[in-house]
Amino acid sequence: MRRLGLLALLAIAALGAGAGWLDSKISRPYRGQRPEKIFVDIPHGTSRWGVSGILAQNDVVRSRLAFALFSEWHFKKPLEAGEYYFDHPVNSREVFWKIAQGRIFVHIVSIPEGFTIFDIGNELERQGICTKADFLVAAHDTSLVADFAPQAPSLEGFLFPSTYEFARHATCEQAARRMVQNFRAVWETLDPLGSAQQADGLTPAQIVTLASLIERETPNAEERPLVAGVFYNRLHRDSPLQCDPTVQYAMELAGHHDKNVRPKDLHIDSPYNTYEHQGLPPGPIANPGEASLRAALAPAQTKYLYFVANDQGGHFFSSTLAEHNRNVARLRRMLAGDAQASDPASKKVTR
């Protein structure tokens, strides 16, 4: 009996020592001799002991054995494959739960409505995803939209504005594919039958082109159906759309990055110049959001043929050239500081 009691005491002592050792190995933050910022890639199919070895080799955990034992103790929690980022010393418990919860490293990239392929390329390069030059190459592979827009010169218009999460090693092609997939998902909710019958005979690709003009003309969602109505009215009359953003895009394509459109720029030789060419340009001039797509599909029924900016971030709309000229003159007076021109009573327009 004494021997059994002694063995029990020894076993308890050993368990206590083991528990103390395990706690000391997994509870204290550790980084070893590695730099503060470490990326660790856990391949698919890696066993728990394999994950432990990778973490130990990268000096993320203090003990491979201790992490493996702790992981086995929580065997119901699988370890997720992916790339993990550690920017400061952490203990093994934190490492385990980070991997068990799959908190992999991602680049969060926000693409605002109205960004062009050039803007998107700049943002991806800034975020370290890929270079602008490489993205522009990917953005000219139109196979992703060949069924939707067979004549599309690029993916412009089909890279849906949203916030994206990309892995550190994502490619330009993967980024473009994700954005096009997102566009298709949104489009299916707007035109589930694929007929776009609301859009007065325009093809889906032309609707996206029109939506891109609307997007670049006004930041106000409530104005977009009115802007769409103006463009449809001008198309029906075979009047040039005279949309300044199309001139800006033509200048961008020509390598001129100045966003200010001067009178001489209105004569730039480009099929995108809607001052020189009637109808829609040959493709979108930006990537429109959902509100602009909706406006292009369902424009406001209006007699407006013109609009010009006001001092409220919106526009004055008018049905006649004479009224439009008065609104232009009013805008010039406002820009010159004429308080009377900015009076709310003077902003009413006939609808």
C-alpha positions as CSV (number, residue, x, y, z in Angstrom):
1,M,0.0,0.0,0.0
2,R,2.8,2.3,0.8
3,R,4.4,1.6,-2.6
4,L,1.1,2.4,-4.3
5,G,0.8,5.6,-2.4
6,L,4.3,6.6,-3.3
7,L,3.7,5.9,-7.0
8,A,0.5,7.9,-6.8
9,L,2.4,10.8,-5.3
10,L,5.1,10.6,-7.9
11,A,2.5,10.5,-10.7
12,I,0.8,13.5,-9.3
13,A,4.1,15.3,-9.0
14,A,5.0,14.4,-12.6
15,L,1.7,15.6,-13.8
16,G,2.1,18.8,-11.9
17,A,5.6,19.3,-13.3
18,G,4.4,18.5,-16.8
19,A,1.5,20.9,-16.5
20,G,3.9,23.5,-15.1
21,W,6.3,23.0,-18.0
22,L,3.5,23.1,-20.6
23,D,2.1,26.3,-19.1
24,S,5.5,27.9,-19.1
25,K,6.0,27.0,-22.8
26,I,2.6,28.2,-24.0
27,S,1.7,31.1,-21.8
28,R,4.7,33.4,-22.3
29,P,5.0,35.5,-25.5
30,Y,7.9,34.4,-27.7
31,R,9.6,35.5,-30.9
32,G,13.1,34.0,-30.8
33,Q,15.7,35.7,-33.0
34,R,13.4,36.5,-35.9
35,P,12.4,40.0,-37.0
36,E,9.2,41.4,-35.5
37,K,7.2,40.8,-38.7
38,I,6.8,37.2,-39.8
39,F,4.6,35.6,-42.4
40,V,4.0,31.9,-41.9
41,D,2.3,29.8,-44.6
42,I,0.4,26.7,-43.4
43,P,-0.2,24.4,-46.5
44,H,-3.4,22.5,-46.9
45,G,-3.4,19.1,-45.4
46,T,-0.6,19.8,-42.9
47,S,-1.0,17.7,-39.7
48,R,-1.1,19.3,-36.2
49,W,2.5,18.2,-35.6
50,G,3.5,19.5,-39.0
51,V,1.9,22.9,-38.1
52,S,3.8,22.8,-34.8
53,G,7.1,22.3,-36.7
54,I,6.5,25.1,-39.1
55,L,5.7,27.5,-36.2
56,A,8.8,26.4,-34.3
57,Q,11.0,26.8,-37.3
58,N,9.8,30.4,-37.7
59,D,10.3,31.2,-34.0
60,V,6.6,31.9,-33.5
61,V,6.2,29.3,-30.7
62,R,8.6,28.5,-27.9
63,S,8.2,24.7,-28.1
64,R,7.1,22.5,-30.9
65,L,6.1,19.8,-28.4
66,A,4.1,22.1,-26.2
67,F,2.2,23.6,-29.1
68,A,1.5,20.2,-30.5
69,L,0.2,18.9,-27.1
70,F,-2.0,22.0,-26.6
71,S,-3.3,21.5,-30.1
72,E,-4.1,17.8,-29.6
73,W,-5.9,18.8,-26.3
74,H,-8.2,20.9,-28.5
75,F,-8.6,18.3,-31.2
76,K,-12.1,19.4,-32.0
77,K,-10.7,22.7,-33.4
78,P,-9.1,22.1,-36.8
79,L,-6.1,24.2,-37.8
80,E,-6.9,26.2,-40.9
81,A,-4.5,26.4,-43.9
82,G,-3.4,29.8,-45.1
83,E,-0.8,32.6,-44.6
84,Y,-0.6,34.1,-41.1
85,Y,1.0,37.4,-40.1
86,F,2.7,37.9,-36.7
87,D,3.9,41.5,-36.1
88,H,4.7,41.1,-32.4
89,P,5.6,38.3,-29.9
90,V,2.5,36.3,-28.8
91,N,2.1,33.3,-26.7
92,S,1.2,29.8,-28.0
93,R,-2.4,30.0,-26.9
94,E,-2.9,33.1,-29.0
95,V,-1.1,31.5,-32.0
96,F,-3.3,28.4,-31.7
97,W,-6.6,30.3,-31.6
98,K,-5.5,32.6,-34.5
99,I,-4.9,29.6,-36.7
100,A,-7.9,27.6,-35.4
101,Q,-10.2,30.6,-36.2
102,G,-8.6,31.0,-39.7
103,R,-7.5,34.6,-39.2
104,I,-5.3,34.5,-42.2
105,F,-3.5,37.6,-43.5
106,V,-5.3,39.6,-46.2
107,H,-4.9,42.9,-48.0
108,I,-8.1,44.9,-47.6
109,V,-8.6,46.9,-50.8
110,S,-11.4,49.4,-51.3
111,I,-12.4,50.3,-54.8
112,P,-14.7,53.3,-54.9
113,E,-17.5,53.8,-57.4
114,G,-16.3,55.6,-60.5
115,F,-12.7,54.3,-60.3
116,T,-11.2,53.6,-63.7
117,I,-8.9,50.7,-64.5
118,F,-6.0,53.2,-64.1
119,D,-7.2,54.2,-60.7
120,I,-7.6,50.5,-59.7
121,G,-4.1,49.8,-60.9
122,N,-2.7,52.6,-58.8
123,E,-4.5,51.3,-55.7
124,L,-3.4,47.7,-56.1
125,E,0.2,48.9,-56.6
126,R,-0.1,51.1,-53.5
127,Q,-1.4,48.1,-51.5
128,G,1.4,45.9,-52.8
129,I,-0.8,43.4,-54.6
130,C,0.7,44.0,-58.1
131,T,2.1,46.7,-60.3
132,K,-0.2,49.1,-62.2
133,A,1.4,48.0,-65.4
134,D,0.6,44.3,-64.7
135,F,-2.9,45.1,-63.7
136,L,-3.5,47.0,-66.9
137,V,-2.4,44.0,-68.9
138,A,-4.8,41.8,-66.9
139,A,-7.6,44.4,-67.4
140,H,-7.3,44.0,-71.2
141,D,-8.0,40.3,-71.1
142,T,-11.7,40.5,-72.1
143,S,-12.3,36.8,-72.1
144,L,-13.9,37.2,-68.6
145,V,-16.8,39.3,-70.2
146,A,-16.8,37.9,-73.8
147,D,-20.3,36.5,-73.4
148,F,-21.6,39.7,-71.8
149,A,-19.8,42.3,-73.9
150,P,-18.2,40.7,-76.9
151,Q,-16.9,44.0,-78.3
152,A,-15.5,45.3,-75.0
153,P,-12.0,46.9,-75.4
154,S,-11.1,46.1,-71.8
155,L,-12.7,45.1,-68.5
156,E,-13.5,48.8,-67.8
157,G,-17.0,49.0,-66.4
158,F,-17.0,45.3,-65.2
159,L,-14.7,45.6,-62.2
160,F,-17.3,46.1,-59.6
161,P,-16.6,48.8,-56.9
162,S,-16.4,47.2,-53.5
163,T,-14.1,46.3,-50.6
164,Y,-12.1,43.2,-51.3
165,E,-9.8,40.9,-49.3
166,F,-6.8,39.6,-51.2
167,A,-4.2,37.2,-50.0
168,R,-0.6,38.5,-50.0
169,H,0.4,36.5,-53.1
170,A,-2.8,37.3,-55.1
171,T,-2.1,38.1,-58.8
172,C,-3.5,40.8,-61.0
173,E,-5.5,38.2,-62.8
174,Q,-7.1,36.9,-59.6
175,A,-7.9,40.5,-58.5
176,A,-9.6,41.3,-61.9
177,R,-11.5,38.0,-61.8
178,R,-12.9,38.6,-58.4
179,M,-14.1,42.1,-59.4
180,V,-15.8,40.7,-62.6
181,Q,-17.4,37.9,-60.6
182,N,-18.8,40.5,-58.2
183,F,-20.1,42.6,-61.1
184,R,-21.9,39.5,-62.5
185,A,-23.5,38.7,-59.1
186,V,-24.8,42.3,-58.8
187,W,-26.0,42.4,-62.4
188,E,-28.0,39.2,-62.0
189,T,-29.9,40.8,-59.1
190,L,-30.7,43.9,-61.3
191,D,-31.6,42.0,-64.5
192,P,-32.4,38.4,-63.4
193,L,-33.9,37.4,-66.8
194,G,-30.9,38.7,-68.7
195,S,-33.2,40.8,-71.0
196,A,-32.6,44.3,-69.8
197,Q,-35.9,45.2,-71.4
198,Q,-36.3,48.3,-69.1
199,A,-33.4,49.9,-70.9
200,D,-35.0,51.1,-74.1
201,G,-33.3,48.7,-76.4
202,L,-29.7,49.1,-75.3
203,T,-27.6,46.0,-75.0
204,P,-26.3,45.1,-71.5
205,A,-22.9,46.3,-72.5
206,Q,-24.3,49.7,-73.6
207,I,-26.2,49.9,-70.3
208,V,-23.0,49.5,-68.4
209,T,-21.4,52.1,-70.6
210,L,-24.2,54.5,-69.9
211,A,-24.0,53.7,-66.2
212,S,-20.3,54.7,-66.2
213,L,-21.2,58.1,-67.6
214,I,-23.9,58.6,-65.0
215,E,-21.4,57.5,-62.3
216,R,-18.8,60.1,-63.3
217,E,-21.3,62.9,-63.8
218,T,-22.8,63.0,-60.3
219,P,-22.0,61.6,-56.8
220,N,-25.6,62.0,-55.7
221,A,-27.5,58.8,-55.9
222,E,-30.9,60.6,-56.0
223,E,-29.8,62.5,-59.1
224,R,-28.6,59.6,-61.1
225,P,-32.0,58.6,-62.6
226,L,-32.4,62.3,-63.7
227,V,-29.0,62.3,-65.4
228,A,-29.9,59.0,-67.0
229,G,-33.1,60.5,-68.3
230,V,-31.2,63.4,-69.8
231,F,-28.8,61.0,-71.6
232,Y,-31.7,58.9,-72.9
233,N,-33.5,62.0,-74.2
234,R,-30.4,63.1,-76.0
235,L,-29.8,59.7,-77.5
236,H,-33.4,59.7,-78.8
237,R,-32.8,63.1,-80.5
238,D,-29.5,62.0,-81.9
239,S,-27.9,64.9,-80.0
240,P,-24.3,64.5,-78.8
241,L,-24.2,63.5,-75.1
242,Q,-21.5,66.2,-74.5
243,C,-20.3,64.4,-71.3
244,D,-17.1,66.0,-69.9
245,P,-16.0,62.7,-68.2
246,T,-15.8,61.0,-71.6
247,V,-13.3,63.7,-72.6
248,Q,-11.3,63.1,-69.4
249,Y,-11.2,59.4,-70.2
250,A,-10.1,60.1,-73.8
251,M,-7.3,62.2,-72.4
252,E,-6.3,59.4,-69.9
253,L,-6.1,56.9,-72.8
254,A,-3.9,59.4,-74.6
255,G,-1.6,59.6,-71.7
256,H,-2.8,63.0,-70.4
257,H,-3.6,62.7,-66.8
258,D,-4.9,66.2,-66.1
259,K,-8.5,66.0,-64.8
260,N,-9.3,69.5,-65.8
261,V,-11.1,69.7,-69.2
262,R,-10.3,72.9,-71.1
263,P,-12.2,74.2,-74.1
264,K,-9.5,72.9,-76.5
265,D,-9.8,69.4,-75.0
266,L,-13.4,69.1,-76.2
267,H,-11.9,68.6,-79.7
268,I,-9.6,65.7,-78.8
269,D,-9.6,63.1,-81.5
270,S,-11.0,60.0,-79.8
271,P,-14.1,57.8,-80.2
272,Y,-14.7,58.4,-76.5
273,N,-15.2,62.1,-77.0
274,T,-18.9,62.6,-76.9
275,Y,-18.6,66.2,-78.0
276,E,-17.2,65.1,-81.3
277,H,-19.2,61.8,-81.7
278,Q,-22.9,61.1,-81.3
279,G,-24.1,58.2,-79.3
280,L,-22.4,56.3,-76.5
281,P,-18.6,55.8,-76.5
282,P,-17.3,52.4,-77.5
283,G,-17.1,51.2,-73.9
284,P,-17.4,52.3,-70.3
285,I,-15.3,55.1,-69.0
286,A,-15.2,53.9,-65.4
287,N,-16.6,51.2,-63.1
288,P,-20.1,52.1,-62.0
289,G,-21.8,51.1,-58.7
290,E,-25.2,49.6,-58.2
291,A,-27.0,52.9,-58.0
292,S,-25.7,54.0,-61.4
293,L,-26.5,50.6,-63.0
294,R,-30.1,50.9,-61.6
295,A,-30.4,54.4,-63.0
296,A,-29.2,53.3,-66.5
297,L,-31.8,50.4,-66.4
298,A,-34.6,52.6,-65.2
299,P,-34.1,56.3,-66.1
300,A,-36.4,59.0,-64.8
301,Q,-39.1,60.0,-67.3
302,T,-38.3,63.6,-67.8
303,K,-38.1,66.3,-70.5
304,Y,-34.7,67.5,-69.4
305,L,-32.0,67.8,-72.0
306,Y,-29.4,69.6,-70.1
307,F,-27.8,69.8,-66.7
308,V,-25.0,71.9,-65.1
309,A,-23.4,71.8,-61.7
310,N,-24.7,73.9,-58.8
311,D,-22.9,74.9,-55.6
312,Q,-24.6,72.1,-53.6
313,G,-22.7,69.2,-55.1
314,G,-25.6,68.6,-57.5
315,H,-26.9,70.0,-60.7
316,F,-29.4,72.3,-62.3
317,F,-31.6,70.5,-64.8
318,S,-33.3,72.2,-67.7
319,S,-35.4,71.3,-70.8
320,T,-34.4,74.1,-73.1
321,L,-31.1,75.6,-74.3
322,A,-32.2,79.0,-73.1
323,E,-32.9,77.8,-69.6
324,H,-29.6,75.9,-69.6
325,N,-27.7,79.0,-70.6
326,R,-29.3,80.9,-67.7
327,N,-28.2,78.1,-65.3
328,V,-24.7,78.2,-66.7
329,A,-24.7,82.0,-66.2
330,R,-26.0,81.5,-62.6
331,L,-23.2,79.0,-61.9
332,R,-20.6,81.4,-63.1
333,R,-22.0,84.1,-60.8
334,M,-21.9,81.7,-57.9
335,L,-18.3,80.8,-58.6
336,A,-17.6,84.6,-58.7
337,G,-19.1,84.9,-55.2
338,D,-22.5,86.3,-56.1
339,A,-24.7,85.5,-53.0
340,Q,-27.9,86.3,-54.8
341,A,-27.1,83.6,-57.5
342,S,-26.8,81.1,-54.7
343,D,-30.2,82.0,-53.1
344,P,-32.3,78.8,-52.8
345,A,-35.3,80.6,-54.3
346,S,-33.4,81.1,-57.5
347,K,-32.6,77.4,-57.9
348,K,-36.0,76.2,-58.7
349,V,-36.3,74.7,-62.2
350,T,-39.3,73.6,-64.2
351,R,-39.6,69.8,-64.4
